[in-house]
Amino acid sequence: MQLEENKIFANRYRLLRLLGRGGFSEVWLAEDVMTALQVALKVYAPGGGMDERGVQLFSTEFALVFNLNHSNLLKPTYYDTFERMPYLVLPYCERGSAANLVGQMREPEAWLFLRDIASGLEYLHSQEPPVIHQDIKPDNILIDDSGRYLLTDFGISIKARNTLRKSILKTEASVGTLAYMGPERFSKYPLPIKASDIFSLGATLYELLTGLVPFGEHGGLLLQHGAEIPALEGDWSDELKRLVEWCLQKETWERPSATEIRQYCEAHLNGEKPPVVPSPSLPEPEEKTPEPEVPESELSQSEPEPVVPEPPEPVSEPEPPFDAEKSQAHPRVPAKWLKGGIALLVVVGIVVGVWRGWEKKQQEEEARAKAMEIETRYKEYRQYVHEGDSLTVLGNNSGGDDYEQFYLSAVGRYDAALRLEEEYRSDFPETWDVVSRKDTVLKKIEEVYTLFVSMAEEAEQMQDYGMAEIFYRRAAGVKPGSTLWEEFQARREAAQDSINEIKE
């Protein structure tokens, strides 16, 4: 069935007007003839439909996300198939999509937009397993009657998209989507992760503000090959520029999470100081960290000088009558000796002050040296893990052994840095000024682990057990103590036992 105006779809929905078309679907404004209500009808594989396997795949996947409920998600009200075309019934948003705002969005609206979409992503990413949107762009963000921004078209896996592509043989829209893909989507293992959604969100906001996508139609592919992140030109606040640049970082672990973006936006909208997310490539805004006022007298001194009180002036008092006996018992100290003793005390005070200043300087130098050692260990760890992402020699033929040893060594470097950091905190609590990389490190471990688990689960679902075994072992290497590998072996053994029983 070809979709045309005034046709009745699925014996219930009169097609009124085409709202949008992508490579895999069409969205129509339709009238529900049973209720006379206007709805948005999203039809996948329009016209030709899909084979039965594709329809079954779609039904299984939508069952997993159909009950997700959040104020910044456009929740479908109904799902079904008609003539092998899966379709969703959605609330109709008369104000359309964010695509209508490209190049026209102003800063106050940008903060509301970021807060809403980050909130929706935070909810999706918190699911078990996490739901990765995979296709954030202006067309997939709608605006309801109250001005709230809503994510739509979520929950469709790469497998489902490939099935659609094969079914309808259309690729026009996929080129446009490349503009919002992060550089990791063009690597050897291009499965999307949470940070991929964050890059797409940053590219989307950049386009809404400037009218241009940051890297043209090639997206993060250019960033992967050495391109720089383009500056957000225009009369925008430093906070907004900083947040967009965070989202567009080349390394996935240097991008903020959806939770961090939401918290940052809410703090800004409430007039509070936004929380600072450590990012080594982005300096802190100067106005956010005012320097404490220091008196000029202190600035002119490299070391604090000890304060020595002046000797008291002699006070004229009437001398008592001379007592010969007392004079013999307590002979009077000569004045020159008294002056010499005071001078000696002054010298001792200066020496003690200089010694304490030198000792404090030594402690501070020791603190700085240990801080540099900690920073070096963290940098070694991050470089080690970054190299592990691109080592082609650790391919599928490794069986996961090399990856396991590689990441175990990386975690060992992280543990060493963490122990040094704890010693530093206890030894020098007053001079603590090192930026901890703990959150960045843990985020990287989690992303690598999630990537390997996703690849393992997809391979197991497709009954490619050899590939599943490789990536389960790699996941176990990233997170020592994980039981995924043992659970996979137990499932394989149970399945083999079942097969043996049937044969007998």
Steps between C-alpha positions, in 0.01 A plus 500: 500500500636841403440772757302789355273775628139400586584130500390288796795327665451187711122535456496783755727798425422750221828645368466879492847643437859379478695654790842356429693229321825322587691216348304242701164656579233756427307706753142598415241718661201267516146497630387210714163431339380324817563796731531793254828593671806613310812290559849464360546170318859377456520221242822299453593350163213690333364360176689171470497377858745253662539126507361301794836483676532879486147548632570261787825682582318834515226358720755357744695824524200728543373274777818587696454878480125545455436546872776755556342812644664841546382856457764566232428191290225492237324187619320288235139417579476196272719265294397254228580385147296537183591319179843425654556871577565563873338823619471713812216725605638812672355822642494771234730794581365794303814709559708246307862405556811689604599501131276808469734684740832434319705820506231685697535375858605758759700434814214493758320241288825305452530439875140373516562280196813347653333441834200323343695276262770417757225406745344264246841349418579458869185290534579288192862446603396394850298204372633147545637438243549865396294626206727686257302733274754476212339766278470833681446785255255792465245289308471254790429765765142624512341794684171455685233765558667620822837551329660193652754310287436128447726224368346266249616206287694333782553130569581383146821296498762487228371156406149638444635792296702262282189289450309811390779604266499162330120499480448834331841568341499868586804675636433871435434587864792303636742750342339782691519301823877461462532869580400429862709186557803509731845386385467169688221403256763483224744278690565127473220431751236762413225399742344811659541561872355759739768752410398468132160650588679788677706582188182497289330731750794743481496495119123556502522801732789644296278481191200654676714796612705560183301340218792269416603157626849521654680265260280518192342183368801290606445544875750352741688331215689827451568527873643149496745607230638802680244777450458748786173568677363817336446799728141593575508847351244759599377687803471194723600472865827328591298240694302399191810491278674285759212255522476458122876439482474242780243305300712505183821364654674240285562259788176348627612503864561877490136576415255573782225252580133583450469540877785752511344703215162505674655610830704768325193638319279494810764686700526763225123539468468534880769768512741274689868431434510203257689192619840459336570177314879437470614529140875520428459668162275781621622766746271616774337840441696764687193662649396174661812472714580843649841525660505587870617851579858509627647810668782665306730455795464122469549506123837672540634224723607164365508349849315615813738688733471433871361791701741592777364731773705807579670490841305706751626846584649526850261659744640746753411394848638620830778271613450328837748569782825312462503170690848354534382147588266477204765645278736222600232226449375624162766691319366743239531389132699748300294694244723394210435134583126565505514664157707213367241243624216685328697510176566128532127433543427706192754303296358168626148617408613590149678165457192308620276701268727439202520129585122469519461688172755270335327192646162619369653566159645149497157354586334698222765390249450141610125545461540640150734216404252239622216683324697488174564129553128438550416699186763307303353166612151605395629619164680168452178316575293707259761471224518126559124455467482732199763294319305185585200635309694516175734199517412307187740221595265407784239381254252219507774238465631592845205325662485782752817398685704802392217739574453351845867540589510844344214642704610326818830685465314826443291449812822433692628842397177659614519325839856626548394856423206475738720377786739789444208740501374369834848539654519852367166594652604371844856643496418843362135581578563876497670511161268270308459641148522204260199439272390142551455292185305231682164576334661517157678170554191318623294641212750365249503155658120494500476603133750239383325236712155596365628491142642150537188370679274644225705335228504171691123502558424582137733224380340250741152600385607433140644164618853606405639337813865531400473879477289512815769307688769747389314807620375347825863425584602852408225641723621282786850635442384861529314432826675233705248317712224513238305175468389557139749248362396226744129570437555474125682167541216372719243595234704329228534182708129498581411548134739220399350268763154569360618419149659175622179398676298561185745291296479213750 
